[in-house]
């Protein structure tokens, strides 16, 4: 049945599916994992870095992008679609600032991106954007925000979420481990993001990229050394926890 | 003969049976054609060799190494599961490999096949040769492991709500043990090489079971590999696995040899 109703985006199937939108969600799963965590005073975005070809400039392969000084996003899915969405969002952020003399709220820019994506599910001759995005930032009121959008144009606020390949596994890990203690301080929130990624990332810390925004501070990208340091600490904590377990069993 | 809308003349299919023209064409086949056909058939022959020395193995592999348990892994995640969980424990010795060439391969012939092309390697457990051992073929039990994309799984639920990756089993009539997971529901079917092996086993009354992992990541992926773990409790695998490897060890073995793609990030 799917094959008769999945060629055109603007055609519903008899049981109410928009197959092109659902197939776009499969395209998102082809992108590498991204995880977002909303702490008390910090928001964290962690991504699995794609392996870069030898002759490729690493700086131009980025999954985490700033939309404005106080908002940034990570995406999973089609690279070219992401570039188009990010450019539009960046222009909208500046346009809003010039018109209303206030920076955008995280919810506003998320709604803008989601509306843009929804338009492309209802136009003839176009296809949906094949990306999901995690948008994080702080509003003027100082409250941290994390939103997720998907190719259908829906958006929701989350405490922690993951998108891309193996997102389900990472989300299950977060459901088990996201507690008030786990996000009590900034360092713990960062460690939680890295631990979530280490569940599914091949070859450990080398393939992880991390960005944080603290209240009233600009976006900070972690260097490889800083990530390695966090990964070593996490491994130490794991070993200690395992030693305690074996002692208890004895 | 018929004329199309664009004015070209095309040959219309004839429902009157074979035409006289076809018989004439067959008679025109030269010795050159037969020679080409013979060379192609020779290229397509499956060869059994020792991988290191590239010398041909004499005789059928199963006659030289009759076995009671035969485990086949098809696809990179299934192979990674076997190598991480099963071949990790115990000494496995390579007894031979096969190379296969057909017209769809990119190489010119089987001598120039790179390791990622059609290749099958046979291993024998040194400590227990009955896995590939000395029991007669009648007691042989076959286990097949493979993966398929979850979008091939037909169900009334939407694929987004399925607990991927998950296992399903399909077994032959003579396989008396219970499978380690639920059986494959209708109208889903097995495809390709696993289906061929299972059909062969059903026809020749060999007990065989196919474990099919539906996943949304077809590349080597630790979550998919670990989805095969319930199989370790089955009769065929119980004695083969001594130590379950840690995630970090499995992750180290996974290497992605695919070419760089910039379409998805």
Boltz contact constraints between the chains, C-beta under 6 A:
constraints:
  - contact:
      token1: [A, 29]
      token2: [B, 216]
      max_distance: 6.0
  - contact:
      token1: [A, 30]
      token2: [B, 264]
      max_distance: 6.0
  - contact:
      token1: [A, 31]
      token2: [B, 264]
      max_distance: 6.0
  - contact:
      token1: [A, 31]
      token2: [B, 265]
      max_distance: 6.0
  - contact:
      token1: [A, 50]
      token2: [B, 265]
      max_distance: 6.0
  - contact:
      token1: [A, 53]
      token2: [B, 260]
      max_distance: 6.0
  - contact:
      token1: [A, 63]
      token2: [B, 265]
      max_distance: 6.0
  - contact:
      token1: [A, 79]
      token2: [B, 265]
      max_distance: 6.0
  - contact:
      token1: [A, 165]
      token2: [B, 217]
      max_distance: 6.0
  - contact:
      token1: [A, 166]
      token2: [B, 223]
      max_distance: 6.0
  - contact:
      token1: [A, 169]
      token2: [B, 223]
      max_distance: 6.0
  - contact:
      token1: [A, 202]
      token2: [B, 251]
      max_distance: 6.0
  - contact:
      token1: [A, 202]
      token2: [B, 254]
      max_distance: 6.0
